[in-house]
Every structure is written in C-alpha cells, then in structure tokens.
Amino acid sequence: MRRHEFQPGRLIAGLVLVVAGGLYLVESTGGADLPWFAVLPITVGGLTLAALVGLVTYAVRRDRRERITESSDR
C-alpha cells in the first residue's frame, strides 16, 4: 500500500466527530443529562479548528514545495 501524506486537519475533524458521537451515546444511555444543543458548539468549534489546521498545513507544504522548486532550478 502506498504511503500518503499526514493530514492533521482531517485527524482533528475525525476526533471531534467521534467525541460528539460519544457524548450523544453517553447521553442516550442515561450516563449524563446533556441538552441536545450542548454538542453543537463543541462540534462547530472543533471543525473550525480542523479547518484552520488544514489551511496552515496546506500553506506550509506549498511554501516548502516552492522552495524545493526554486533550489532545483538553480
């Protein structure tokens, strides 16, 4: 299997959604009494963080590719 690039934004998004699902699971089994809207800010905040991390990762990788291209052109 080919190796792929590590994408931390997708990792954060996945973890946030697993946590949100876990909170709903705990609430549905009676382990906690969470209002239905409590998970929404956690999910939106986590997905926003994942988007920011993805954008920063993209910018760093693009800059690194440009530097490599410039140094190989010389």
N, C-alpha and C positions, 0 to 999 in steps of 0.2 A: 504494500500500500504506500502511495506517495505521501510524503510529509507535507503538511500545509502550514501556513503562517499562523502564529498565535494571535488571536483577536480578542483582546481583553474586554472590549465593549460588549461583545456577544456573551462572554462569560458572565459579566455583571448582569446583563439583561436576563440570562437564564437563571442565575441565582436569585434575583429579585422575584421572578415569577414563581420559582419553587417555594420561596418564603411566603409569598402571597397565598399560594395554594395550600401550604402547610397551615397557615393561620386560619383559612377557611375550614380546613379539615379539623383542626382543634376545636373551632367554634361549633362545627356541626356535630361533633361527638359529645359536646357538653363540657369540654375541658376548660372553656373560657367563655365569657359573655361579651363578645365584641359586637359593637354596632356594625351594620353592613357597610357603612361608609368609612370605617376605620382603615381598611386595607387600601382604599383608593389613593390617599396621599402617599403612602409607602410605595405603591406601585408606580405612580406618576413620578415621584422623586427619584426612584431607582432607575427608571427608564430614561429620565433626563440625564442622570449621572452616566449611564451607559452610553448615551449619545455623545456626551462631551468627551468621554474617554475614547470613543471611536473616532471622533474628529481629531483629537490630539494625536492618536496613533497614526491616523492617515497623514497628518501634516508632517510628523517626524519621519515616516517612511518615505514620503515624497521628497523631502529635503535630502534624505540620505541617498536616494536614487539619483537625484540631480548632482550631488557631489561626486558620486562614483562616475557618472557620465562625463562630468567636466574633467575629472582627473584622467580618465582613459582617452579623452580626445587630445590631450597634450602630447 
